[in-house]
Amino acid sequence: MIIGTVTEPGDGESRVALTPDSVKRLRHLGANVEIESGAGNRSGYSDADYEQAGAEIQGDRHELLGKANLMLQVQPPTVDDLHRRRDRGIQIGFLNLFEAHPRVTEMAERNLSGISMELIPRITRAQKMDALSSQANLAGYVSVIVAAERLNKIFPMMMTAAGTIAPARVFVIGAGVAGLQAIATAKRLGARVDAYDTRPEVEEQVKSVGGRFVKIDLGETGQTKDGYAKALSEEQIRQQRETMKEICAQADVVITTAQVFGRRAPVLVTEPMLEAMKPGSVVVDLAVESGGNVEGIVRDEVVDRNGVQLVGYANLPGRVPAHASQMYAANLVALIEEFWNADTRTFVIDPSDEIMKSCLITHEGDIVNERFKNL
């Protein structure tokens, strides 16, 4: 079986789906691995590194797309690339569920089995395959580094001969994987960190990484079976915004991470909240790719709003591509190992398996995932 990966299309993606270490693991399974020449350059991995790990370097992208049985990518494939894929091939990667419909239709028509890494279920058996969590972890870290670079203050408290410098105040909205990492990183840099989440059960997790949990009595809230916060009612949103406005007014940095799976991200930081913030403050929106949590945020731009910087960088994990690629490749290899047949040395799709049933989108010429059809 030939497992391949190619250079990610466009200039906005610096990650690569396979690293030399992951190639070694696939070669140990008995797979043949082919890498498009230059695919790892933006992540710091050279063609020589891949060759040393046992991969074959392919100079012709179209030829590799046509011969690979299993193609691994980070971003969704282009329709043009899908046209060049072999019949009954397998495509694994992020599909971008908000924009994937043309590609999904194309994969079904091309008789490709498409597996979406966004839909890996959050169960114990699949933890090592959870690419959303691994990349969100890095996004949380990078969000703090970006904020620290743009803030006109330092994060830690300092006692100097010129006086005492108070620590920066950071407010993290959303205490999922990205939020918890943002809290921990900001705390390590010396900031005072407040955090809020609609799920009261995450209070202990916030405290465990050094944050102070902000309590807002919203009545009945909770989370979905996948661990995402449930959407709030209009009255709950109003109560939430009143309290958050007060905290935003005191904050030097606000980091938003709240997303509702399969839907547009909720708007949490409104114009009145931004107006209450001090000039020089920084807001980083991790949900910008699904619409954004902040009013006025612009994807891949920094907007100055009366002295408050609104940072809308997409793909924050791509700003640390070496480790982001390392983690993502490990997720992919874990998935392959789970469904690898050692006798035939092939990746076997079992639509009845709990993991595969969740993440398999197209198979045998049809769209088979009911959850995706609903999206």
Buried (B, 14 or more C-beta within 10 A) or exposed (E): BBBBBBBBBEEEBBBBBBBBBBBBBBBEBBBBBBBBBBBBEBBBBEBEBBBEBBBEBBEEBEEBBEBBBBBBBBBBBBEEBBBBBBEEBBBBBBBBBEEBEEBBBBBBEBBBBBBBBBBBBBBEEBBBBBBBBBBBBBBBBBBBBBBBEBBEBBBEEEEEEEEEEEBBBBBBBBBBBBBBBBBBBBBBBBBBBBBBBBBBEBBEBBEEBBBBBBEBEBEEBEBEEEEBBEEBEEEBBEBBBEBBBEBBBBBBBBBBBBBBBBBEBBBBBBEEBBEBBBEEBBBBBBBBBBBBBBBBBBEEEBBEBEEBBBBBBEBBBBBBBBBBBBBBBBBBBBBBBBBBEEEEEBBEBEEEBEBBBBBBBBBEBEBBBEBBEEB
